[in-house]
Amino acid sequence: MVAALQADYSRAEALAAWTRLSDEFIGNCYVSVRPRHAPAWEVVVASAAGSLRLEAFKRAHDHDFLAPLAVAIGNWEQKAQRSDHEIAQILDQVCDYGLMQGMTNPDKGFMHADILLPLLQARDACAIVVRTEPVFQQLGTAFLVRPDLVLTAAHVVMDVDAATGQWAPTLKKGLAFHFREKPNQREHPSLAIRPAAAALVSHALPHGKPPNLLERSLTAPADTRLDYALIRLAQRVSHLRPVEVVDTAAVKQGKPCWAFGFPGGNALMMDVDLVTDIDAGSGRWLHRANAAAGMSGGCCINHEGQVAGLHEGTLDSEDDATVKRNRGISIAAIRRDQCRDGKDPLAQAASSPSLEFRDPALVDAWYRAGTALAGEAGAAQWRASVADALGGSDPDATDSLPAYHPWFARAEVDKWIDSADPDERLCLVHGQPGVGKSFCIHLLRGKLDPYADLVVFNPTQTNDMAWSDATGHAAAANAADYRTAAATVRYRAIDDFLSELRARSAEGTRTCYVAIDFGPAGRQDRFVGSNWVELIATLAAAGWIRVMLIGLGEYERSVMVDRMESRPETDRVKIAESELAPITAAEFRTYARHLASARGKPAPKQADVAKYVDRAVVGVAEPMKMVTAVRAAIELEAAL
């Protein structure tokens, strides 16, 4: 008698023990990657005698899709703020790609899988640098280091003094930076953003001669001619994540270095090879990664996934002209030069206006919000007006929606977000239906440092869940857009939730933001007999948490204010209130001027702007004014 083979479910068991996602959310991942021959999720649920997740992973193992299921779960664990290192470890353990039997290039060695994420982030942060006057010319590469700041090589963007033929401390005219429309986009960068009026934040002149002759010697003044330019953009780039700049990041001799850039075209290229020599005195190193004209100013990533510097240029070997080495400039040397006067330009608040979001999903949400506000009687007219604004495209077909969504300033909300007052920790946002209260969460996320801690409660969680369930859902999600976020913990005490936030915020050394959206006016008893008031007060009492409350009615706001003023631990907390109203004609005209300037276009004529103002403001009844203003801005942007 032949014994039946026992299936090895160790990888399935490891994944089941590791993931913190809820069974419901694991089901979503299962459905998204399930091949046709595998059992449906409903079958898995019906057959599970014990752990549902383990049963699902065993079925995935049996039908050869455990690896893609693990990747899908890893993606959502990352959005729930699970560390990249933990995710890489479990994928290494579960995916079982097999073992390499021999080293094809022993000099290069191996690289850890953790490097993949920072490489993808660096890819999205890169921009093509072009000049549009007197003729169009592609100059090089830059990369986003803050939402409104790019770093590039000085020889890419600095002008030349016509009288002396030497580098001048001014930028070339007609510069523009072409970014991707959205993260992970396959299409080439097409979103052009101009430098701000006072664009040159800090710089060091090139170590060489115009236009692109690189000085070989690294003796003085190489240590001060670091060939970089930090440039402020005319608007923030809110849809792409800047690279994280670590002042101490460095390359290591014999370790790999990645070089990114746009070599004479609009396709981003990268290569990796070893660092061969380091000259600490001049802040430079040599490496063997391939680079070509157009990649100057691109970022170089070290073996730990950190931005180690920028690409300067290529040199022939002194011993053999056929052997070339590329030279990079150390980010540590650049950062010391930037901060030499005691001020750190990367630590200062962004001063460029926020003009747009690049997110088709946000445009879709706007269209559907307008449909709801228009009601049954006005829905058809609203749909027709949106289709007209989209040039005849069907607004119900999400793949035809543009990425552009306007970012209208909200002065009081912006002031609270930017406030440096440590006691101003609570903001109440309210107003009539349709004025964009919930949209303030997008403004908050867009204005914060990309690496800031933000926890969002959406209206479903605040109105339809007990606070203990809502905190679990909100804590597990990385953004408000993930409506089915996994609730991995049901917090039974407010202090437990506070401890979770403290752990995320480096034990309270970083500011944590909590946005709680109560949605449209709902049940009047949602504060009665609940812990919401105490939860909010406890969060605001913590000196490192700032809370934004959205959509509370007048009575609820008074309850909240009374609670804050009645206890010694919260009576010093300052409360900012912002009653939103639709955008005015004057505000729309100002926005139109800023948008045209950021696009490198002349200010629109008054008659042209008046046409959009009439569509956006004049004669538009509540509650449609705000969504109509967005429609007019979409038309304006398409015409620029």
C-alpha positions in Angstrom: 0.0 0.0 0.0 1.4 3.4 -1.0 1.1 6.1 1.6 -0.5 9.3 0.5 1.8 12.3 0.3 1.3 14.9 3.0 1.1 18.4 1.5 3.6 20.9 3.0 1.6 23.8 4.1 4.4 25.5 6.1 4.4 28.5 3.8 0.7 28.9 4.0 0.8 28.6 7.8 3.6 31.2 8.0 1.6 33.7 6.0 -1.5 33.1 8.1 0.4 33.7 11.3 2.1 36.8 9.9 -0.6 38.9 8.3 -2.7 41.4 10.3 -5.4 41.9 7.7 -8.9 40.9 8.5 -10.5 37.8 6.9 -12.8 40.1 4.9 -9.9 41.9 3.4 -7.9 38.7 2.8 -11.0 37.6 0.8 -10.7 40.7 -1.4 -7.0 39.8 -2.1 -7.9 36.2 -2.8 -10.6 37.2 -5.3 -8.2 39.6 -7.0 -5.6 37.0 -7.9 -7.6 33.7 -8.0 -7.1 31.8 -11.3 -10.3 30.3 -12.9 -9.5 26.7 -11.9 -9.2 27.6 -8.2 -12.2 27.4 -5.8 -14.3 30.6 -5.4 -14.0 32.6 -2.1 -17.5 31.5 -1.2 -16.4 27.8 -1.4 -13.4 28.5 0.8 -15.7 30.2 3.4 -18.1 27.3 3.4 -15.4 24.7 3.7 -13.3 26.3 6.4 -13.6 24.3 9.6 -11.1 26.4 11.6 -9.1 29.4 10.5 -10.6 31.0 7.4 -7.3 32.6 6.4 -5.3 29.4 6.7 -7.9 27.6 4.6 -7.6 30.2 1.9 -3.8 30.0 1.9 -3.9 26.2 1.7 -6.3 26.4 -1.3 -3.9 29.0 -2.9 -1.0 26.6 -2.3 -2.9 23.7 -3.8 -3.7 25.7 -6.9 -0.3 27.4 -7.3 -1.2 31.0 -6.6 0.1 31.4 -3.0 2.9 33.6 -4.2 0.7 36.2 -6.0 -1.7 36.1 -3.1 1.2 36.9 -0.7 2.3 39.8 -2.9 -1.3 41.2 -2.9 -1.4 40.9 0.9 2.0 42.5 1.2 0.9 45.5 -0.8 -2.0 46.2 1.5 0.1 45.5 4.6 2.4 48.3 3.4 -0.6 50.7 3.0 -1.5 49.7 6.6 2.0 50.9 7.6 3.7 47.5 8.0 7.4 47.9 7.6 9.1 47.2 4.3 11.6 44.9 6.0 8.9 42.7 7.5 7.1 42.5 4.1 10.3 41.6 2.3 11.0 38.9 4.8 7.6 37.2 4.5 7.7 37.4 0.7 11.2 35.8 0.7 9.8 33.0 2.9 6.5 32.4 1.2 7.1 33.0 -2.5 9.9 30.3 -2.8 11.4 31.3 -6.2 14.1 28.7 -5.9 17.9 28.9 -5.3 20.5 30.2 -7.7 23.0 27.4 -8.2 26.0 29.5 -9.2 27.3 33.1 -9.1 27.3 34.6 -12.6 29.1 37.8 -11.4 30.8 37.3 -8.0 32.1 41.0 -8.0 28.6 42.4 -7.8 27.3 40.1 -5.0 23.7 40.1 -3.9 21.2 42.8 -3.1 18.4 42.6 -0.5 14.8 42.6 -1.7 14.1 45.6 0.6 15.9 47.8 -2.1 13.0 47.4 -4.5 10.6 49.8 -2.8 13.0 52.8 -2.6 14.0 52.2 -6.2 10.4 52.5 -7.3 9.9 55.6 -5.2 13.0 57.2 -6.8 11.7 56.3 -10.2 8.4 58.2 -9.6 10.2 61.2 -8.1 12.4 61.8 -11.2 11.5 64.6 -13.7 12.8 65.6 -17.2 14.4 69.0 -17.2 13.7 71.0 -20.4 14.1 74.5 -21.7 11.3 76.0 -23.9 13.0 79.2 -25.1 14.6 80.3 -27.3 14.1 76.8 -28.6 12.9 73.6 -27.0 15.9 71.6 -25.5 16.1 68.7 -23.2 18.7 69.4 -20.6 18.9 66.7 -18.0 17.2 65.1 -15.0 15.9 66.3 -11.6 14.2 64.6 -8.7 11.6 65.7 -6.1 13.0 66.1 -2.5 10.0 68.0 -1.1 6.5 68.6 -2.6 7.7 72.0 -4.0 11.5 71.4 -4.3 13.6 69.6 -6.9 17.3 68.8 -6.8 19.4 68.6 -9.9 22.9 69.3 -11.2 23.8 73.0 -11.5 25.3 72.6 -14.9 21.9 71.4 -16.1 20.0 74.5 -15.1 22.5 77.4 -14.5 23.0 80.1 -17.0 26.4 81.2 -18.5 27.6 84.8 -18.3 27.8 86.0 -21.9 30.6 88.5 -21.2 33.0 86.0 -19.4 31.8 82.6 -20.7 31.8 81.4 -17.1 28.9 80.0 -15.0 26.5 82.6 -13.7 24.6 82.2 -10.4 21.2 82.5 -12.2 18.9 80.0 -13.8 18.4 79.6 -17.5 15.2 81.1 -18.8 12.3 78.9 -19.9 12.9 76.0 -17.6 10.3 73.4 -17.0 10.2 70.1 -15.1 8.1 67.2 -16.6 6.7 64.8 -14.0 4.6 61.7 -14.3 0.8 62.2 -14.1 0.5 59.5 -11.4 2.6 57.0 -9.5 3.6 53.8 -11.1 2.6 55.2 -14.5 3.9 53.5 -17.6 3.3 56.6 -19.8 6.2 59.0 -20.1 6.3 62.2 -18.0 4.0 64.8 -19.4 3.0 67.1 -16.5 5.1 70.3 -17.0 5.7 72.5 -14.0 7.7 75.8 -14.0 10.1 77.1 -11.4 8.7 79.7 -9.0 9.4 83.4 -9.3 12.2 83.2 -6.8 13.2 79.7 -7.7 16.9 79.2 -6.8 16.8 78.2 -3.1 20.5 77.1 -2.8 23.2 76.1 -5.2 26.9 75.5 -5.8 28.5 76.2 -9.2 29.7 73.3 -11.4 33.3 72.0 -11.1 34.1 72.5 -14.8 33.5 74.7 -17.8 30.4 75.5 -19.8 28.5 73.8 -21.3 29.4 70.4 -20.0 33.1 70.0 -19.5 33.9 68.2 -16.3 37.0 69.1 -14.3 39.0 65.9 -13.6 41.0 67.2 -10.6 39.3 66.9 -7.2 41.6 69.4 -5.4 40.2 72.7 -4.3 37.8 74.3 -5.3 36.1 70.9 -6.0 34.9 70.7 -2.3 32.9 74.0 -2.7 31.9 73.6 -6.4 29.4 70.8 -5.7 27.4 71.3 -8.9 23.9 71.2 -7.4 20.8 73.4 -7.6 17.8 73.2 -5.3 14.9 74.8 -7.1 11.5 75.8 -5.8 8.6 74.9 -8.1 5.7 77.3 -9.0 3.3 74.8 -7.4 3.5 71.7 -5.2 3.6 68.3 -6.6 1.0 66.6 -4.4 0.5 63.4 -6.3 4.0 62.0 -6.2 6.0 61.1 -3.2 9.4 62.8 -2.9 12.5 60.8 -2.1 13.5 60.8 1.5 16.7 62.6 2.1 19.0 61.2 4.8 21.8 63.5 5.5 24.2 60.8 6.4 23.5 58.5 3.4 26.7 57.4 1.6 28.0 55.0 -0.9 30.4 52.2 0.0 33.4 51.1 -2.1 32.7 47.7 -3.7 28.9 48.1 -3.1 26.3 48.7 -5.8 25.1 52.2 -6.8 22.0 52.9 -9.0 21.9 55.8 -11.4 18.6 57.2 -12.7 17.9 59.6 -15.6 16.4 60.5 -18.9 19.2 59.9 -21.6 18.1 62.1 -24.5 14.4 61.0 -24.5 11.3 60.7 -22.4 11.9 57.2 -21.1 13.5 56.9 -17.7 16.5 54.6 -17.6 18.5 53.2 -14.7 21.6 51.0 -14.3 23.4 49.5 -11.3 27.1 48.7 -10.8 29.8 48.9 -8.2 31.3 52.0 -6.6 35.0 51.9 -7.5 36.5 54.9 -5.7 35.5 57.5 -3.0 37.0 60.9 -2.5 35.6 62.2 0.8 37.4 65.6 0.6 35.6 66.7 -2.6 32.3 64.9 -1.7 32.5 62.7 -4.8 32.7 59.0 -5.9 33.3 57.0 -9.0 31.0 54.1 -10.1 30.6 51.8 -13.1 26.8 52.1 -13.5 25.9 53.2 -17.1 24.9 56.8 -17.7 24.5 58.9 -20.8 23.8 62.5 -21.8 20.5 63.6 -20.2 21.0 61.7 -17.0 23.0 64.6 -15.3 21.2 65.7 -12.1 19.5 62.3 -11.6 19.5 60.7 -8.3 22.0 57.9 -7.3 20.7 55.3 -4.8 23.1 53.4 -2.6 23.1 49.8 -1.5 20.8 50.5 1.4 18.1 52.1 -0.8 19.0 55.7 0.2 19.6 58.7 -2.0 23.4 58.9 -1.8 23.7 61.9 -4.2 23.2 63.0 -7.8 24.9 62.1 -11.1 27.5 64.6 -12.2 29.1 63.2 -15.3 31.5 60.8 -17.0 35.3 60.6 -17.0 37.7 58.6 -19.1 40.1 56.4 -17.1 43.6 58.1 -16.7 45.1 54.7 -17.6 42.8 53.6 -20.4 40.7 56.1 -22.5 38.4 53.2 -23.4 37.4 52.7 -19.8 34.9 55.2 -18.4 33.7 55.9 -14.9 30.8 57.9 -13.8 31.0 60.5 -11.0 28.5 61.2 -8.3 28.2 64.0 -5.8 27.6 63.1 -2.2 24.2 64.1 -0.7 26.0 64.5 2.6 28.3 67.1 1.1 25.4 68.8 -0.6 23.4 68.9 2.6 26.3 70.4 4.6 26.6 73.2 1.9 22.8 73.8 2.0 22.9 74.3 5.8 26.1 76.2 6.1 24.3 79.4 7.3 22.4 77.5 10.0 19.2 77.3 8.0 17.9 74.1 6.4 15.9 74.7 3.3 14.4 71.2 3.4 13.0 71.9 6.9 11.2 75.1 6.0 7.5 75.1 5.3 6.6 74.9 1.6 5.8 78.3 0.2 4.6 77.4 -3.3 0.9 77.4 -3.9 -1.0 74.1 -4.0 -2.9 74.2 -7.3 -3.9 70.7 -8.2 -4.2 67.0 -7.4 -3.4 64.4 -10.0 -5.8 61.6 -9.3 -8.6 60.3 -11.7 -10.2 58.7 -8.6 -10.6 62.1 -7.1 -12.2 63.4 -10.3 -14.6 60.5 -10.2 -15.5 61.2 -6.6 -16.2 64.9 -7.6 -18.5 63.8 -10.4 -20.4 61.4 -8.2 -20.7 64.0 -5.4 -22.2 66.4 -7.9 -24.6 63.8 -9.0 -25.8 63.3 -5.4 -26.1 67.0 -4.8 -28.0 67.5 -8.0 -30.6 65.0 -7.0 -32.8 63.0 -9.3 -34.2 66.1 -11.0 -30.8 67.6 -11.9 -28.7 64.5 -12.4 -29.1 64.3 -16.2 -28.2 68.0 -16.6 -25.1 67.6 -14.3 -23.9 64.6 -16.3 -24.3 66.5 -19.6 -22.4 69.5 -18.2 -19.5 67.2 -17.0 -19.4 65.4 -20.3 -19.1 68.8 -22.1 -16.2 69.8 -19.7 -14.5 66.6 -20.6 -14.7 67.3 -24.3 -17.5 64.8 -24.9 -16.0 61.9 -22.9 -18.3 59.7 -20.9 -18.0 60.7 -17.2 -19.3 57.3 -16.1 -16.3 55.6 -17.9 -13.6 56.0 -15.2 -10.8 55.3 -17.7 -11.7 58.5 -19.6 -11.5 60.8 -16.6 -8.6 63.3 -16.5 -6.1 63.2 -13.6 -6.3 67.0 -12.9 -8.5 68.2 -10.0 -8.1 71.8 -8.8 -6.8 72.6 -5.3 -8.7 75.7 -4.2 -7.2 77.5 -1.2 -9.1 77.3 2.1 -7.4 80.1 4.1 -8.5 79.1 7.7 -7.8 75.4 7.1 -4.5 76.1 5.6 -3.6 78.4 8.4 -4.3 75.7 11.0 -2.3 73.1 9.1 0.7 75.5 8.8 0.4 76.7 12.4 3.5 76.3 14.5 1.6 77.1 17.8 1.9 73.9 19.9 -1.4 74.6 21.6 -3.4 74.9 18.4 -4.3 71.2 18.2 -8.0 71.1 17.3 -9.7 72.3 14.2 -13.5 72.2 13.6 -14.5 72.3 9.9 -18.2 72.9 9.1 -20.5 74.5 6.6 -23.5 73.9 4.3 -23.7 70.7 2.1 -21.6 70.8 -1.0 -18.9 73.3 0.2 -16.1 70.7 0.3 -15.9 69.8 4.0 -14.7 66.2 3.5 -12.3 67.4 0.8 -10.3 69.1 3.5 -8.8 65.7 4.3 -7.2 65.7 0.9 -5.9 69.2 1.6 -4.5 68.0 4.9 -2.8 65.0 3.3 -1.4 67.1 0.5 0.1 69.8 2.7 1.7 67.5 5.2 5.2 66.2 4.8 4.8 63.0 2.8 6.3 61.0 5.7 4.0 62.5 8.3 1.7 60.2 10.4 -2.0 60.6 9.4 -5.0 58.5 10.6 -8.4 59.1 9.0 -11.9 58.2 10.2 -14.4 58.2 7.3 -18.2 58.8 7.7 -19.0 55.1 7.6 -16.8 54.5 10.6 -18.0 57.5 12.6 -21.7 57.0 11.9 -22.3 53.3 11.5 -19.7 51.7 13.8 -19.0 51.7 17.5 -16.0 53.9 18.3 -14.0 50.8 19.3 -14.5 49.2 15.8 -13.9 52.5 14.0 -10.5 53.0 15.7 -9.4 49.6 14.6 -10.4 50.3 11.0 -8.8 53.7 10.9 -5.6 52.6 12.6 -5.2 49.8 10.0 -5.6 52.0 7.0 -2.9 54.3 5.5 -5.4 56.6 3.8 -9.0 57.6 3.8 -9.5 56.2 0.3 -9.2 52.6 1.4 -12.8 52.3 2.5 -12.6 48.6 3.3 -9.5 49.0 5.5 -8.8 46.0 7.7 -9.7 46.3 11.3 -7.0 44.2 13.0 -7.7 45.4 16.5 -10.8 46.3 18.4 -9.6 48.8 20.9 -11.4 48.4 24.2 -9.9 51.4 25.8 -8.9 54.9 24.5 -5.5 54.5 26.0 -4.9 51.4 23.8 -5.5 53.4 20.7 -3.4 56.2 22.0 -0.5 53.8 22.6 -0.8 52.6 19.0 -0.5 56.1 17.7 2.4 56.8 20.0 4.3 53.8 18.7 3.8 54.9 15.1 5.0 58.4 15.8 8.3 57.4 17.3 7.0 57.5 20.9 5.4 60.9 20.3 8.5 62.6 19.0 6.7 63.2 15.6 3.5 65.1 15.2 0.6 62.7 14.4 -2.6 64.0 12.7 -6.0 62.5 13.2 -8.8 63.6 10.8 -12.4 62.5 11.8 -15.1 63.0 9.2 -18.6 62.8 10.6 -20.1 63.3 7.2 -23.4 65.1 6.5 -25.7 65.9 9.4 -26.8 62.5 10.6 -28.1 61.2 13.9 -28.3 63.8 16.5 -27.5 61.2 19.2 -24.1 60.1 17.8 -22.3 61.8 20.7 -24.8 60.7 23.3 -23.7 57.6 25.2 -20.6 57.2 23.1 -16.9 57.6 23.7 -16.3 59.9 20.7 -16.1 63.1 22.9 -13.6 61.5 25.3 -11.6 60.0 22.5 -11.2 63.4 20.7 -10.4 65.1 24.0 -7.8 62.5 24.9 -6.2 62.9 21.5 -6.1 66.7 21.7 -4.7 66.5 25.2 -1.6 64.6 23.9 0.9 67.3 23.0 2.0 65.5 19.8 -1.4 64.9 18.2 -3.4 67.4 16.1 -7.1 66.7 15.4 -9.3 67.9 12.5 -13.1 67.3 13.1 -15.3 67.6 10.0 -19.0 68.0 9.7 -20.1 68.4 13.3 -23.4 70.2 13.8 -23.7 73.3 16.0 -24.9 71.4 19.1 -22.1 68.8 18.7 -19.5 71.6 18.3 -20.7 73.2 21.5 -20.5 69.8 23.3 -16.9 69.4 22.1 -15.9 73.0 23.1 -17.5 72.6 26.6 -15.7 69.4 27.2 -12.3 70.9 26.2 -12.8 73.9 28.4 -14.0 72.0 31.4 -11.0 69.9 32.1 -7.5 71.0 33.1 -5.7 68.7 30.7 -7.5 70.3 27.7 -8.4 73.8 28.7 -5.2 75.2 27.1 -5.9 73.6 23.8 -6.7 76.2 21.2 -9.6 75.5 18.9 -9.7 76.8 15.3 -13.0 76.9 13.5 -13.4 77.1 9.8 -16.9 77.6 8.3 -16.4 76.8 4.6 -18.2 78.6 1.8 -18.2 78.2 -1.9 -15.4 79.7 -3.9 -15.9 83.4 -4.9 -15.4 85.0 -8.3 -12.3 86.8 -7.0 -10.8 83.6 -5.7 -11.4 81.8 -9.0 -9.7 84.6 -10.9 -6.6 84.4 -8.6 -6.5 80.7 -9.0 -6.6 81.0 -12.8 -3.6 83.4 -12.8 -1.6 81.0 -10.6 -2.4 78.0 -12.7 -1.5 79.8 -15.9 1.8 80.9 -14.4 2.7 77.4 -13.2 2.0 76.1 -16.7 4.3 78.8 -18.2 1.4 80.6 -19.9 0.6 84.3 -19.9 -2.1 85.4 -17.5 -5.5 84.7 -19.1 -7.4 87.8 -20.4 -10.2 89.1 -18.2 -12.7 88.3 -20.8 -11.5 84.7 -21.0 -11.5 84.3 -17.2 -14.9 85.9 -17.0 -16.3 83.1 -19.2 -15.2 80.5 -16.6 -16.2 82.6 -13.6 -19.7 82.9 -15.1 -19.9 79.1 -15.4 -18.4 78.6 -11.9 -20.0 81.2 -9.7 -22.6 83.5 -11.3 -26.1 82.2 -11.3 -25.2 78.8 -9.8 -27.5 77.8 -6.9 -26.6 76.1 -3.7 -25.5 73.3 -3.1 -23.9 73.1 -6.6 -21.6 76.1 -6.5 -18.4 74.2 -5.4 -18.7 71.2 -7.7 -19.5 73.6 -10.6 -16.4 75.6 -9.8 -14.3 72.4 -10.0 -15.9 71.8 -13.4 -15.0 75.2 -14.6 -11.4 74.7 -13.4 -11.2 71.4 -15.3 -12.2 73.3 -18.5 -9.7 76.1 -17.9 -6.8 73.6 -17.3 -7.6 71.8 -20.5 -7.6 75.0 -22.4 -4.2 76.2 -21.1 
